[in-house]
Each structure stands twice: as C-alpha cells, then as structure tokens.
Amino acid sequence: MIADKPEVTVESALIFEKSVPGRRGVLPPKAPEVDLEALLGAENLRPEPPRLPEVDELTLVRHYTNLSRRQIGIDVTFYPLGSCTMKYNPKVHEAAVQLFADLHPYQDPSTAQGALRLMYELQRDLGEITGMDAVTLQPAAGAHGELTGIMVIRAYHASRGEAEQRRVVLVPDSAHGSNPATASMAGYQVKEIPSGPDGEVNLEALQAELGPHVAAIMLTNPNTLGLFERRILEIAKAAHAVGAQLYYDGANLNAVMGMARPGDMGFDVVHLNLHKTFTVPHGGGGPGSGPVGVKAHLAPFLPVPQVVRRGEGYALEYDRPHSIGQVKSFFGNFGALVRSYAYIKMLGAEGIRKSAELAVLNANYLKELLKSEGFRIPYDRTCMHEFVAQPPEGVRTLDVAKGLLEMGYHPPTVYFPLIVKEALMIEPTETESKEALEAFARAMGEVVRKDKEWLEGAPYTTPVRRLDEVQANRRPKLRWGE
C-alpha cells in the first residue's frame, strides 16, 4: 500500500502499457513443420496463441533500462545487508556461464563431460575450503541446503536405530530464522539456547540441554552478531559426547574462508550459500545455490545423483542405497555452480584467504567509523565480517533505514538479530573500497542528525514513498494504477 502514490504521467504509463498490435522487434526463425497434435496430443495444445506484448526493440530496451534505474543494487551503490554478503559479482563470470549456454539437463552425460568435470572439481574445492569429506551441489538455496543437511542427519540417526529417540535440535537465540524453521520442517522439536553476555552461545546452558534425545546443534560461526564462537571446540566435544551432530550454517563463511575450516572446528555438516560467499548474483529471489558438505560418516546419505570420477571420465552415480534421495530436479542451478567455480579458480587459495581478511578489515574499520558518528556497538570487540550497531538514543532503526534510501543507499539488515534492540546488522564485504566505507559512514551520521519530522517522512525522492508495512504485507497492491 503506497502512502504517497506517484502521479501516473504519460511517461510512466508508457513504461507499463507499451504493447501495440503488430509491432515487432525481432522475427524468430520459421518453425520446422511438426505435427504437434500427434506429438503432444490435441488436448495439450492451446486453442489460441499466448497473449504476449508486441513491442519494438527500442521500446523494450527503454522499458528495462528505466526499470533498472528504479532499483538499488550492488552495481549501483553500496549494499551493506548484514549476513547476506552482497559482494560484487565479476562480469567475467557471466562470460563463463555463456560457455555452457547450449547444455541441456537431459542430454547424455557422455556428451557433458566438461560440465561434469567442473562440478566434480567444485565439489572437491568446496570440501577443501570447508574441511568436509564429501559434497553435494544439488540444493537450490541456503535454506534448501539446510533442509538437506538436517535430512542427512536424520537418516544417519535412523541407520543407527536412534531416529525416534533423537527428536530435539538445539538452536541459539541469535540464529538465522531459517535454522529453527528448517528443524521444525524436518519434524524436530526446536529448543532455543540463550546467548551469554559476551554474545556467544552460553556453554553451560547448552550442556544442560544435551543428552541422548538431541539430534543436532545448528550454529553459525561467526554468529549473527559478527562474533567468532571462541568455545566452538568445547561445543563440538560436548555434542559428540552424547552422539549429537554439529551443523554449520554457512551464511557467514565469508569471514573465515581460507583461514579456518568448519570441519576442523568439529562440524559434521555444512551448507554453503554460493549466492553469497562465492559471488553468484544475489537478490531478486534467485537463483541461488546451497551445496552441502559432510564428514565421511554421513557421506552415504547425501542426495543422488553424486558426480563421480570413473577412469578418465565423469558420471552421475545413482546407486547409493542409503541416500535420502533426490532433492531437486536435474542438478542444482548449474549457472550458479559455474560462477562459483570461476571465482575459486581465479582467486586460488591465497586470494580466497585475502578476501576473508579484507572482509574482516572492512567491517572493523566501518564499525569504528560509525562509533565516531554516534552509533552504539552493543558487543564492542573485534568483529568478523559484520557487526551489529544501534542508532543513537531516541532514533528508530526503521527511520535510519528509510533515511538511507533517501541518501541513495540500501539500508543494512534491520531488527536482527532479535536479541539486540533496534539492531542494524551491517556487512561491508571485501569488495568495498576505503572511500566507499567512509562515504557510507558519513551518510549514516547525516541521517541520524536529521530532525524527527524529516526522519519520520523519509524517503522523499524514491519511486515509492514510505509504505504502510502491515498493509503492504497483508493486502499488497501488485498492479500499476490500483
């Protein structure tokens, strides 16, 4: 629901109503003569052609260019969404994806050896980066990877006759919301573990909940406060002592890749977000990619098919009797895999480590800049790739976010994690320059120094003004002119 609805001008109307009967931008090649009724059946054919817009090329180009100018994205401005890792995506990755433009998921694997080799090597590289023994590339996104990982853990416990006994998954109170949602979706009871005064998992509270009834602990390290869990080896030891599995939410891997591996911390399962850490374009709803890595004792339960090497070639292996089965049609989002493969090969081990180092350096530099602009840091110690800040007393986080839109910046993640009131969760990533961080800090400071009336009315010059957010969720207006 729009508070101040923009005027419908001739120019804006042309953006949305541009089709003219008979107008063409391109003529497709003539289709071959095929008896479609015989091939598909008359009942499966449209009685009339689909209604498609009829436009010339120039109108089409202007339409999408104008739409792009109404958006904020990483190619336009600084995009500091905490825990979302909105890093720049090198354009050479798009050229790499085009090399596979003619690949079809149904073609015989013998004719797709290059693609299978890429996937095999990517599995190996991601396993090396995370310290895992086996990897599947099949899940389509982070939350999908989480569900896959938890299903693998459930299958493992079932193989030991403990599925009915282990019905609880422990999740910290600072966790991403997908963690408890995933565990619940997989049929588990979720038990929340409080954070201690240092922002890390309260080890005593965790140990009090552990027992033979616990299937897994789901953790992010560093956690959503941007803090490294310094007692992670003790947590892993305690979990394994009662037969529970330790699950790693890989959303924050960008802070430690090349420097510390989840497998070396004691984690049994890890999911990755290729559309965050490994520069697949992020935003707009996908496509994403959420590979899952496991230790050797869980490898038999990974989804089928697995990409394997056979002699001098590569194949898709389905003969895995303990597998949880297939979790996605075909094999993941292949374009995302190509981009991540290119990213890893271009950087190499040294470059991947350097990326994490710069991400941590940028976050700590920006944190100090914001302190000088009057922002409060609830857990003020050396952070990792992100940190949580609070606006000065009396200023609402929502108003800061709307004010930043007026300044031309996408706001940080707001009101998360839930354990910090008026939270601003900020992640600058390694791809931002010192000058960009300084400009953003100045904008943040300028926003919180605005008067109350200005703040509560912002933004003013964006295509859409401030929304009634409750009504926008419950009764969204999705068509122009409503």
N, C-alpha and C positions, 0 to 999 in steps of 0.2 A: 504494500500500500504506500503510495507516494505522498509525502506531506505537501510538497510544493511541486505540482505536476508541470513539466516543461510544456511550453506552448507548442502546439502542432503546427509548424510552419510548412510552406511548400517544400522547402529543402528537406526537412526531416521526414515529411510524408513520402518523398521520393525514395528515401532510404528503405522504407518498409513496403511501399506499393510501387514496384518498379517493372512489373511484368506487362508486356504489350503483345497481344496476339500476333504471331507471325514473325516476331523479331528473333534473330539468331546471332550468336557469336561464333559458333563453330558448327560445321556439318560433320556428323560422325560417318565413318565408312559404312558402306552399304552392307547390311547383314547378309550372311550366306542363306541360301534357300534351305530352310529346315522345316519339316512338318512338326510343328510344336504340339499339335493335338496328339499326334502319335507318340511323341517323345514324353510329354508331361501329362497328357490326359486333358480333355476339354474342360473338366470341372476345376482344374487348377489354373486356368488361364483367365486373365482379366477380361471382362466384357468390353471395357473401354481402356484406352491408354491412360497411364497415370497423369494427373494434373501437375505439371512442372512449370516453374517460372520460365517465361520466354523473354530473354534479355540479350542485348549486345555485349560484347566483351568490355567495352569502356564502362558501361553502367555497372557491370559485375565487379570490376576492379575497384571502382569508386565506392561501391557498397561495402565491400570487405575492408578496404582501407579506412573508410570512415568509422566502421565498427571498431577496428583496431585502435583508433585514436580515442575511443571512449573507454578504453581499458587501461589498467595498470598492470605491468608485467615486468619480469626481470630484464627484458631487453629495453625497457623504458626508464626504469628508476630502481632505486634501492628497495629491496623486498625482504624485510627482516623478520619473517614469520618464525617464531621460536618452534623448534622441534620439527619443522617442515623442510629445512635445508633447501632454500630456494636459491641454489647456486646457478651460475651461468652455464649454459649448455653450448659448447663449441660447435660452430656451424659445420665443421668438418665431419662431425658425427652424422649429420643429415646426409652428407655425400656417401658415407659408408653404408647407411641404410639403403640408399638407392641402388647399391650394387646387388641387392637381393630383391629388387622390385618384382622380378618375374617368378619368384619362388612361390610354389603352391603347397599348402599343407597336405594335399592328397597324393602328391607325386611320390614315386618310389624312392625310398631312402638311398638307393644306389645312385640316383641322379642328383642328390642333395648333399654330397659328401663335404663340400665346403662349409655349408651351414651346420652340419653335424659336428664337424671339427671345431668350429667356432664355439658351439655350445659345450662340447666336451672340455675344451681349454678354459672356457669361462667357469664351468663347474670347478675345475682344478684350481683356478686362480682365486675364486671366492672362498674355497676351502682353505687355501693357504692364508689368505688375509684374515679369516676368522678363526683358524685353528680347528676346523672341523674335518672329519674324515670322508664324508660323502655329502653331496649337494644335489637338490632338485631345483630346476629352473621353472617348474610348471606353474606355481601360483601367480595370479594376475595382479596382486597388490599386497601391501603390507598386512592388512587385516586378513586377507586370504591366506597369506603365509603363516600368520599366527594360528589360524584355524587348522591349517595343515600340520603345523608343528605340534599342537595340542592333540590332534587326532593320532599322530605318530606316537606320542607319549601314552595315550590311552591304549593303543594297540600293543605297545610294549608291555604295559602292566597286564593286559589281558593274556598275553602269551605266557605270563608267569602265574596266571590264576589269581591275580590281585585286582582285577578291574572293579569288582563290586566293593572291595574293601577300601580302595583309594578313591574317594569321592570329593575331595576338597582341593582347591587351588588357592594358594596364598598370593595376594597382590598388595603392594604397598599403597598407601593413601595418595601418593604423588604420581601414580601410574597413569599412562595414557588410557583414555576411556575405552579403547578397543580391547585392552587386556581383560578386564572383568567381563566385558561383553562376549569376547571370544570364549572364555572359560565357561560362561553360562550357556552359550550356544552349543557347546560341546557336551552339555549335560552335567557340568560340575557345579558344586556349591562354592561360592567365592567368599573367602574370608579376608578382610582388609587388615593390613598390618600398619600401625602408625609410624610416622617418621619421628626421629629423635630431634632434640633441639639443634643439632648440627645439620639438619636437613637430610640425613641419611637414614636408611632403614634402622629401626630400633631393634638391635640384635636380640636383646632379652625378650622383647615381645614376640619376635619371630620364633625363637627357640621354644617359647611357651606353647606355641600353636603346632609345632612339628610333632609328627607321630606317624604310625603306620596307615593312618587314614588320609594322608596328604599325597596327592599325585604329583604336584609340581609347584614350584615357586616361579612366578613371572616377574622379571626385573628388567629395568633399563639401566645401563651403566656406560657413561654417566647418566644420572637420573634427570628428571624433567626440570629440576632446579639448576641444571648445569653443573652438578657436583659429582665427583667421582666417588663411588662407594668404596671407601678405603678398607672396609672389613669384608670384602667380597670373598676372599679365600675362606674365612671363617663361616660365612653363609653357605658356601658350597659344601664345605665339610659337614656342617650340621644337616644340610638337606640330604646328602648322600648317606649319612649315618642312619637315616630312617627309611632309605630306599626311594626318596622323592627325586624327581628330575628337576634340573635348574634350566629355566627357559630365558633366553636373551631376546628382548625386544630391540631390534637393530636400528630403530629410528635415529639413535644418537651415535651411530658408529663413526660418523664424520669426525668426531672429536679424537678418536683413538686409532683409526685405521693406520697400519704401518708401524704403530708404536706399541700397542697392546692388543692381544687377541682374546676374544671371549672364551675360546677353548682352553686357553692357558689359565683363565680365571676360574675354571671349573664348570662352565656351562655345558650342558648336554645338547641343547637345541638352540639354533639362532635363526631368526628370519631377517632378511635384509630388505631395504627399500631402494631398489635400483633407481627409482624416480626421485630419490633424494641424494643419497651418498654418491652415486655413480653417474650423475648428470643426465639422466633421461628427462626430457621436458616435463615439468611438474605443474599441475594446475589444470583447471577446466574439466576435471573429472576423469582424467586418464588419457591414454592407457598407462598403467603402472606395471610394476613387476616386483614380486616378493619372494625371491628364492629362499629355500630353507636348507640349512646345513645341520648335520647331526654327527655325533660321535659314532664310532663303529658299532656299538651295541644296538643302536637304533636304525642303522642303515637298511636292514632288511624290510623295514616298514615304510620306507619312502614311497611316494606315488609311482605308478608306472605310466608310461614307459620311462626308463632311465637311458640316457645317452651313454653308450659304452664303446670302447675301442675293441675291434676284432681284427687281429692281424695288422694289415696296413690300412684298414678302413674303419668306418664308424657305423653304428647301428642303433636302433631303438629297441631296447630289451623289455619285453613284457612278462617273461617267465620269472616272476618273483612272488611265490605263493603267500608270503606274509605281508605283502604290500597293502596299504589302506585303499588302493585303487587309484583311478584317475580323478584328479580334482579340477581339471579344466579341459575344455575341448581343444584338440590339437596340442600344442606345446607352448603354453605361456604366450606372452606378447613378444614375438620374435624381434620386432624393431627395437624394443627396449633392450633386449639382450645384445644386439649389435652395437648400440650406442655405448653400453657399459663395457663391452669388450674393447672397443676403440679407446675409451677413457683409460682403462687399465694398461693397455699396451703402450699408449702414448706417454703416460707418466712413468710407468715402471715402479719398482719398489721404492726407490728414492723419492720420486715425485709424489707418490701416494702418501708417504710419511710427511713430506713437506706440506702437502695440502692440509693434513690434520694439524700440523704445527702452526700454520698460518691462521687456520680457523680459531684455534685457541688464543693466539696472539690478538687477533682482531676482536674477539669477544671481550677479552680483558681490557684492551685499550678503550673500547666503546663503553664498557662499564665505568671506567674511571672518568671518561668524558661526561657521562650522564650524572655522575655524582656531583661534578662541578656545576651542573645545570640545575641542581636542586632535587634530583631524584633519589629515592631511598633504595638501598640494597638490603633486603631482609637477611640474606645469608652472604655476608661480605667477606669472602675469601677467594683465593684464586679459583676462577671458574674454568670450565672446559670450553666447549664451542658455543655455549649460550649461557644466559643468565636471566634472572628474574628481578625486575625493578618495580618500584611503586612510585606513583606521582607524588608531588608534594602534598602535604596535609590539606584537605579541603578540595582537592581537584579529583574528579572522577576519571577512571581509566577509560570509560566509554567516550567521554568528551575529548580526551587526548587522542584517541583513535580517530574520531571524526575530524578533529583539527588537523591531524596529519594528512588526511585525504585532501583537505583544502590546500596544504603545503605541497602536494604532488607526490606524497609518499604513501605506499601501502603501510598500514599500521602493523605493529607486531601482533603476535597471538595475545589475546586479552582474556583476563579472568581464568587463567590456567597457568600452573596447577592450582587446584581448588584450595590447597592448604595455605595459600598466600592471598590475603585480601587485596583487592584492586591490583591484581597481578598484570604486569606487562612482561611477556616472555619473548626475549629478543635474541635472534641468532643472525649475526652478520655474514657468516661463511667466509671462506678463504679467498673468494674471488672479488671481494670489495677492496678498493684502494683506501689508503690512509685519508685521502682528501674526501672520499665519499662518506667515510665514517664521521669525519669532523663536520661535514655539512649536515648530516642527519642529526647529530647531537645538537647542533645549533638550532635546527628546526624543532626538535623536541623541547628545547629550552624556550624558544619563542612561543610555542603553543601553550605551555603551562603558565606563561606570564601574561597571556591574554585575559581580558576581563571576563567575568562569569557569563554575561549576556552573549558575547562573541562565541565562547566555547559551547554554550548550550544550543546555539543556532547553526554551528558548522556541520557539514561543509556548505559552501555557498555557490561555488562555480563548477561543481561536478555535474555530469549529465543528469544525475538523480540526487535530490536533496536527502536529508536525513529521513530514514524510514520509521514508521511505527513497527518496531521489530516483532512484536507479538502478532499483530495482524498480518504482517508480511509472511510469517511462518504458517499461520492458520488459514488465511484466505489470500494467498498470493495472486496478484494480477499479472498474468503472463502474456497478455496481448496488448499491443500498442493501441491506445485510444480508449481503454477501459476506464 
